Amino acid sequence: MTKKAIIIGGGIAGPVTAMALRRAGLDAEVFEAYDRGADGVGAFLTLAVNGLEALRVLDLHDLARDLGMDTPLMEIRNARGRHLATVRQPSRTLKRADLYRALRDEAVRRGVRVHYGRRLVDAEATGDGVRGIFADGSEAEGDLLVGADGLGSRTRALIDPRAPRPRYVGLLNTGGFADGVQVPGRPGVSSFVFGRRCFFGYLIHPDGQVWWFANPPSRRELSPEELAAISPEQWRARLLDLFEGDVGPMREIVAATPRILPAWNTYDFPTVPTWSGDRMVIVGDAAHATSPSSGQGASMAVEDAVVLARCLRDVPDTRGAFAAFERLRRARVERVVAHGKRNGDGKAPGAVGAFVRDLFLPVVLRQVGKRDALAWLHDHRITWDDRVAV
């Protein structure tokens, strides 16, 4: 009899996990809390080469290749315009909503049912399975439940009510898409600027549009209400002020952006002690959210999906499959989280810290390039045919 998985969350991890599980011989349905998809919502993200290769395992690589742009290089400058480093970073950068839509549509094409407006509130054992209970009063039953429900995961709290809260990393995130502005650089190169008071990154799309983000520092974690109260035009004024006196096109890009995206707090998870229960398991940001500074959030979610599917394929006992999944993933993802935290700490170091950073960063990155010190991150590959040891 075919096992059935209830997957909570319709972002990136949810549909990819559903497709991976179907390939492993399980049935899967996705339950999304919001009453619509993510079409037109959000900024952009990067899929690193390891994430792209994980997509290839599921025959999804071409789908990502048709979206966004290749971003093979990263150039870093400081607030005075001094070039600090050029770093190789094989990756592809895509609009978040485009990737959501493409993955959802492909999942549906492959037979995955996607339900909207189904916010998980509780789950209970059913003897030989699990029942998910949703805020609208509906229920769904399956052999297992996968929480792909992100940073604020309800599934994580159901598995372990004492699970830690996400760690606020002291940065806000906003951005947008600018039209009709000429800036230094060439298409596909990620340009990063360590401003005196704010970090800024931008890319030039082949069609000329400039995609950008900014990380205003904030020692205090702002509430959703406080963030919502800041209008796009207030953000524009604040960013123009933050970049006053810095060398670079930041102010021109901000001024040429029709609408500044609403800002959000940036978090990560140093560690989540418990990933699974008898019938429930968490993947992606629900288990190991990493700072956007790692450039690996989406890639880790895709890797999780493939590894979990292999474990459920090869380990007959569900609890044993969850344990194998955690054994294969925990050390890697926690190393990625630590890597992202180190990168993020350099974005708001203060005057003395900035001096030290600008002095040593070029040397460090040259050595990283020579020794390929990030090979552990980018060269990681998952193969479908290898069997998972019980």
Secondary structure as GFF3:
##gff-version 3
##sequence-region A 1 390
A	DSSP	beta_strand	4	8	.	.	.	ID=ss1
A	DSSP	alpha_helix	13	23	.	.	.	ID=ss2
A	DSSP	beta_strand	27	31	.	.	.	ID=ss3
A	DSSP	beta_strand	44	48	.	.	.	ID=ss4
A	DSSP	alpha_helix	49	57	.	.	.	ID=ss5
A	DSSP	alpha_helix	61	65	.	.	.	ID=ss6
A	DSSP	beta_strand	69	70	.	.	.	ID=ss7
A	DSSP	beta_strand	73	78	.	.	.	ID=ss8
A	DSSP	beta_strand	83	88	.	.	.	ID=ss9
A	DSSP	beta_strand	91	95	.	.	.	ID=ss10
A	DSSP	alpha_helix	96	109	.	.	.	ID=ss11
A	DSSP	beta_strand	113	115	.	.	.	ID=ss12
A	DSSP	beta_strand	120	125	.	.	.	ID=ss13
A	DSSP	beta_strand	130	134	.	.	.	ID=ss14
A	DSSP	beta_strand	139	142	.	.	.	ID=ss15
A	DSSP	beta_strand	144	147	.	.	.	ID=ss16
A	DSSP	alpha_helix	154	159	.	.	.	ID=ss17
A	DSSP	beta_strand	167	178	.	.	.	ID=ss18
A	DSSP	beta_strand	189	194	.	.	.	ID=ss19
A	DSSP	beta_strand	199	204	.	.	.	ID=ss20
A	DSSP	beta_strand	210	215	.	.	.	ID=ss21
A	DSSP	alpha_helix	224	228	.	.	.	ID=ss22
A	DSSP	alpha_helix	232	242	.	.	.	ID=ss23
A	DSSP	alpha_helix	250	255	.	.	.	ID=ss24
A	DSSP	beta_strand	264	268	.	.	.	ID=ss25
A	DSSP	beta_strand	280	282	.	.	.	ID=ss26
A	DSSP	alpha_helix	285	288	.	.	.	ID=ss27
A	DSSP	three_ten_helix	292	294	.	.	.	ID=ss28
A	DSSP	alpha_helix	297	314	.	.	.	ID=ss29
A	DSSP	alpha_helix	318	345	.	.	.	ID=ss30
A	DSSP	alpha_helix	350	371	.	.	.	ID=ss31
A	DSSP	alpha_helix	375	378	.	.	.	ID=ss32
###
